[in-house]
Amino acid sequence: MQDAEDVRRISLSLPDTTEKIAWSMPTFRVAGKMFATLPEEETSIAVRCPKEERDELVLAEPEKFWIAEHEAMFAWVRVRLAALEGEDELRDILADSWRQAAPPRLTDAYPELGLPAAD
């Protein structure tokens, strides 16, 4: 099962990522923009996710994804760490959230993280 230390290790391995405590919990940021949080109980994470995709994820896999009430109007989704199918899935989720927050200079510099270079 993935845990808080896996989240921290993977997040901090992504380019230009820092960890900062906010709202009494660890948050992970790329170029100053938050892309993941590790809530108090550290059994889940919150990550960026476009609302359309988020709603589909929650409907398709409610045991894995849910929307916290206070985040419903934002493009974020919660992920239960125990429901993930291993480190690769956690890495994919965190990298996808990182890409959504990272500036073009970083996404262009790291195409191996899965985002095509800007035209």
N, C-alpha and C positions, 0 to 999 in steps of 0.2 A: 504494500500500500504506500502511496505517495504521502509525504508529510510536509510540514512547514520548512524543514531544512532542504528538501528537494526543491520546493518553490523558490527559496532564497538562492540556492546554488544555481539553478537554471536561469532565474531572472538576472542575477548578477553576471552571468556569462554572456548575456546579450550586450551588444555594443553600446557604450555611453550610458549604461544603466547605473543608477545609484539607489540606495535604500534610504528612506527617510521616515521617521515616525510622524504620523499625522492621525488625529482622532484616536490617539492611544493605541495605534496599531502600525505594523510595518507597511509601508507603501513602496512600490518600485516605480521608478521614473526614468524616462529616456529624454535626454535634453530638457529636463525639468518638467516634462508632462507625464502625469501618472498613467500607468498602463495596468497595474495590478495592485490589489490590496490583500492583506492577510488578516481577516477579522480576528477578534479576540480569542475565539475558541480554537482557531488555527486548524479547523477540520475542513475548511472551504476557502476558496479564493473568489475575489471579484475581478473580472477582466472586462476590457472594452469589447463590445460586440454590437454591430449595427442592429437597430431595433427589429427590422424585418427578419434577420437571421436569428436573433435572440428568441423571438416568439416561436419560430420554427423549431429551434433546439429544445426549448422548454416543452413544446407539444410532443416532439419525437422521443425525448429522453428525460422525462421528469424526475427520474431517480438520480440523474447526473446534474441537470441544470435547473435553476429556478431564478426568479426575479425577486429580490428583496424589495419590500414595499417602498422604502425611502429612495430606491434607485429606479423605480418604474418609469419615471419620465426621462431618464438618461439612458444612453446607449451602453449599458453595462449588464452583465449576467453573472450569477453566482455559479460556482462549480464545486461539487462535493468531491473532495480528494479521494475518498474511499471508493467512489464509483468509477474512477478512471482505470483504464486498461493498461496502465504501465507508464513508465517515464516518457516514452515517445509521445503519448497522447498529451501529457502535461506539457512537454516541450513545445508541441505544435500549438496548443492553446495559448501559452505564454508568448510564443513568437508571433502569433497572429495578432494578439493584443499589442505587442511592442510595435509591429508594423503600422498599426492604426494611430499610434501616438508619435512615432518617430518622424522627424523632419525629412524631406526628400534627400538631403545631402547624405543621410545615413542609410535610408532604404536603397538609394542608388549605389552606395559604397558596399553594401552587403546583399547582393542579389541572391546569394545562397540561402538567405532567410526566407525566400519564397515570394518576394514582391518584384514584379518586373520594373526595370528602370524607367524613369519618367522620360517622355519624348521631348 
